[in-house]
Structure formats: C-alpha cells, structure tokens
Amino acid sequence: MGSRLEDIAKLAGVNPSTVSRAINKPEKVKLKTRQKIEAIINELDYKPNFFAQGLMKGQSDSVGILTPLHANPYFLEIIEIIEHLLTPDGTYIYLCNCENKVELEKKYLDELMRRKIDALFVVESPSLNSGQNFYTKNKFDCPVILINQHIKPYGNNYVVRCDQKPGIMEVFDEVKRCRLYPFVLFIPAEQTYSYILKKKLFENWRQKNHITERQACCIMLENLLEPNNEKSVWNSYEAAKNLFARFRPRSVLAGNDLMAMGVLAAARDAGIAVPKDLSIAGVDNTLFSRISMPALSTIDLRMSEIGTKAAELYQTIRKNTSSVHERILSIPSLFCRRKTF
C-alpha cells in the first residue's frame, strides 16, 4: 500500500501542504526541507495521485484518446505515433475503445472530462457516424483534436484529416488507362463518410467518362456491419467468393485493406492469378497490406503523418502558440503501388 501524504509530512516534521508543494512546486520549498521530503518519498516509494493533482491545479499532464474500435489497424497506427511522441514528455494517456457504441463514447467522454485531461484526441467517432455529433453540440473544458473528421472546427475543436480523394481518383484513372474492366468497387453498406465518399466519387467518375455499369459497378456489402475488424476479412472473402462464382472482374478496389485481404484470399481459392488475371487494391496502407502474400496495392492514407500532425498540434496548443482553430490540416493521399494492381 502506498504511503499517504500525511505519513510523509509526519516523518519530515512538516505540514502536509508543505509536502504537496515540494511535489508540485518544489521551487517554493526551502532546499533543505525539500531534500528531506524527497529522501523520505524515495525511502517509502511514494507515488503521487496524479488524478487528485489534476483536480487541484486544473492540469493533469494527461490526454484521452477515443477510438471507435481498437481492432482497426488504421486507428492503431495513428495511436502508436501519438503515444510515441507524447509519452517521453511525461504525458499520461487514457486510451478508450468505444466499440462503435455511441452510449459508450458518451460515458468515456464524461469520465475523461471529470479527470481534467489536458486534451482529447478523437480518432474518428461513433457519434459522428450516427449523426449525433457530440463535438459541435457541446463545449468541452479542453481542446478536442478530431482526427479524420469531416466537420468544420468549432470553438475549442481542431481537425486533422487526410484527403482521400486524390488516391481514390488515381485508382479509377488507372483502371481507365489500362482498361481493367469489368471493375468493381467493393465497399460495405455502412454509412460512414469514408464509404459514402468512395461511392460518390465512383459514380461521378463513371458518369463523367461514360463508363457503363457492365464495365464498372459498385457492390455494397449489406452483411458487413463491422468493416474494420477481423470479421471483415472473412465476410469480404465470402462476398468475393460469391462474386467470382457469377462473373470474373478484371480489377477490384476494396473499401480498406482488411476487405482487400478477403478478396485476395477468395481469388486465390478460385484459382485467379493476381495481378495477371485480377488487379486488387485496398485503402489505408496498413501493416496487413505490407505483409500479405503478395503485398497489396493500397491507397496510402498517411497514418504516420496524421498522428504526427495531431501530436504536434497538441504540443503547440500547450504552448499557446497554435492559431489553427479554423484551419483543416489536409495531407494529400497517394496511391502506393505494390504487386497486386
């Protein structure tokens, strides 16, 4: 059991308030007294209550990170970068998995605000996808850094996002240039910004270039309720298996890398050579795309740069040097050419 502040004060012959000052504001305590208190703290292996300290001084040296689903490799790579950049400075991180549930997101939000965190990172949001949007309807006591959210910054909110459009259009244009028809856009029916954008860009591209539905079509996967976890690989596998039994496309763009892996596995089992007979591309450029056999072509959504930009933005906010309340940081997307497209 850790020693209490009162125990240290009694052994040092001082008031508990002096011990507290020695921990939180050592420059305000005489050197001799401070050294005595520090020796006792070391001997007793005392651990300060950082939560209580945060409540007292209005600053906790901690941040919260909310994600809709930890199993999503795209989210994990962004989180790892933020942790890598912030923890060396002594920042503590509360990592909260919302499991795609709006009610759980709200509970985490309430608890994190109670803990007086210094900033909140939201790596996409179940509430925004559901249309409830906590982040423009509520005013928070700390800065909120919204990652990959497509809303206008409001109040104490900031936005860091990747512009997916250039990479998606590069795939479409490659299909047209190489005449990789029939072409299939393979996405879940889930109504998130990312998948709505892909479908909209696809329809605009098809109409602008007078491409028929027989040449290019969009398949919406109704059974893919969770497109960002392991189940999406097997659900995409089954959907692609059924697709290949009906007809053989020449190229496929899957909604993310996990879905693309399912398509790749189905092609292998159907005896379809990739990329000789079928070109496949995913989206995200996650670890899975790099280690799959063969390595997947994918649209690089620049996770490392997004995480770095978000962490750097927090650091400038802490120093009161940020002026980006009304600016969306956009990182252009690139098509990462590998061996399957």
WOCORRA-V165193 format. One record per backbone hydrogen bond with DSSP energy under -0.5 kcal/mol. NH is the residue of the N-H (numbers start at 1). CO is the residue of the C=O. E is the energy in kcal/mol with one decimal. If there is no record, write none. Layout:
<<NH CO E> <NH CO E>>
//
This chain:
<<8 4 -1.7> <9 5 -2.3> <10 6 -2.3> <11 7 -2.0> <12 8 -2.0> <13 9 -1.1> <14 9 -2.3> <18 15 -1.0> <19 15 -1.4> <20 16 -2.4> <21 17 -2.1> <22 18 -2.2> <23 19 -1.5> <24 20 -2.8> <25 21 -2.6> <28 25 -2.3> <29 26 -1.8> <34 30 -3.0> <35 31 -2.7> <36 32 -1.8> <37 33 -2.4> <38 34 -2.8> <39 35 -2.0> <40 36 -1.8> <41 37 -2.6> <42 38 -2.3> <43 39 -2.0> <44 40 -2.4> <45 41 -1.0> <46 41 -2.0> <48 46 -0.5> <50 48 -1.2> <53 49 -2.4> <54 50 -2.3> <55 51 -1.8> <56 52 -1.9> <57 53 -2.6> <58 54 -1.5> <60 116 -0.6> <63 92 -2.6> <64 119 -2.1> <65 94 -2.9> <66 121 -2.9> <67 96 -2.2> <68 123 -0.7> <72 69 -1.3> <73 71 -0.6> <76 72 -2.0> <77 73 -1.9> <78 74 -1.3> <79 75 -2.5> <80 76 -2.6> <81 77 -1.4> <82 78 -2.0> <83 79 -2.7> <84 80 -2.5> <85 81 -2.0> <86 82 -2.0> <87 83 -2.4> <89 86 -1.3> <90 87 -2.0> <91 86 -1.2> <92 61 -2.9> <94 63 -2.7> <95 93 -0.7> <96 65 -3.0> <96 94 -0.6> <98 67 -3.1> <98 96 -0.7> <100 68 -1.8> <101 98 -2.2> <102 100 -0.5> <105 101 -2.1> <106 102 -2.2> <107 103 -1.6> <108 104 -2.4> <109 105 -2.4> <110 106 -2.3> <111 107 -2.2> <112 108 -2.8> <113 109 -2.2> <114 110 -1.8> <115 111 -1.5> <116 113 -1.4> <117 112 -1.4> <118 62 -3.2> <119 62 -0.6> <120 143 -2.4> <121 64 -3.4> <122 120 -0.5> <122 145 -2.6> <123 66 -2.8> <123 121 -0.6> <124 122 -1.6> <124 147 -1.2> <129 125 -1.8> <130 126 -1.5> <131 127 -0.7> <131 128 -0.6> <132 127 -1.8> <133 127 -1.3> <136 133 -0.6> <137 133 -0.6> <138 134 -1.1> <140 138 -0.6> <143 118 -0.7> <144 156 -2.0> <145 120 -3.3> <145 143 -0.5> <146 144 -0.8> <146 158 -3.2> <147 122 -2.9> <147 145 -0.6> <148 146 -0.5> <148 160 -3.1> <151 149 -0.7> <157 154 -1.5> <158 144 -2.6> <159 327 -0.5> <160 146 -2.6> <161 329 -2.4> <163 331 -1.2> <164 162 -0.9> <167 164 -0.5> <168 164 -1.9> <169 165 -2.8> <170 166 -1.7> <171 167 -1.6> <172 168 -2.1> <173 169 -2.7> <174 170 -1.8> <175 171 -2.2> <176 172 -2.1> <177 173 -2.7> <178 174 -2.4> <179 175 -0.7> <180 175 -2.2> <181 179 -1.4> <182 215 -0.6> <183 215 -3.0> <184 251 -2.1> <185 217 -2.5> <186 184 -0.6> <186 253 -3.0> <187 185 -0.7> <187 219 -2.0> <189 221 -1.7> <192 190 -1.7> <196 192 -2.4> <197 193 -2.7> <198 194 -1.8> <199 195 -2.0> <200 196 -2.3> <201 197 -2.8> <202 198 -2.2> <203 199 -2.4> <204 200 -2.3> <205 201 -2.5> <206 202 -2.6> <207 203 -2.3> <208 204 -2.7> <209 205 -1.8> <210 207 -1.1> <211 206 -3.0> <212 210 -0.5> <216 212 -2.0> <217 183 -2.2> <219 185 -3.0> <219 217 -0.5> <220 218 -0.6> <221 187 -2.4> <221 219 -0.6> <222 220 -1.1> <224 221 -1.1> <225 223 -1.4> <229 226 -0.9> <232 229 -1.6> <233 229 -0.6> <233 230 -1.1> <234 230 -1.1> <235 231 -2.9> <236 232 -2.2> <237 233 -2.0> <238 234 -2.2> <239 235 -2.1> <240 236 -2.8> <241 237 -2.5> <242 238 -2.1> <243 239 -2.0> <244 240 -2.9> <245 241 -1.2> <246 242 -0.8> <246 243 -1.1> <247 243 -2.5> <249 247 -0.7> <250 182 -3.1> <251 182 -1.7> <252 279 -2.6> <253 184 -2.4> <254 252 -0.6> <254 281 -2.9> <255 186 -2.1> <257 283 -1.6> <260 256 -2.1> <261 257 -2.1> <262 258 -1.5> <263 259 -2.1> <264 260 -2.6> <265 261 -2.3> <266 262 -2.1> <267 263 -2.4> <268 264 -2.1> <269 265 -2.2> <270 266 -1.5> <271 268 -1.3> <272 267 -3.0> <273 271 -0.6> <277 273 -2.5> <278 273 -1.5> <279 250 -2.2> <280 340 -3.2> <281 252 -2.2> <282 297 -2.3> <284 299 -2.8> <289 286 -0.6> <290 286 -1.0> <290 287 -0.6> <291 287 -1.4> <292 288 -1.3> <294 292 -0.6> <296 289 -1.9> <297 280 -0.8> <298 336 -1.8> <299 282 -1.5> <300 298 -0.6> <300 334 -2.8> <301 284 -0.9> <301 299 -0.8> <306 302 -2.2> <307 303 -2.8> <308 304 -2.3> <309 305 -2.7> <310 306 -2.4> <311 307 -2.3> <312 308 -2.7> <313 309 -2.1> <314 310 -2.0> <315 311 -2.0> <316 312 -2.0> <317 313 -2.0> <318 314 -2.3> <319 315 -1.3> <320 317 -1.5> <321 316 -2.9> <322 316 -0.7> <327 324 -1.5> <329 159 -1.6> <329 327 -0.6> <330 328 -0.7> <331 161 -1.1> <332 330 -0.6> <333 163 -0.9> <334 300 -1.4> <336 298 -2.6> <336 334 -0.7> <337 335 -0.8> <339 295 -1.1>>
//
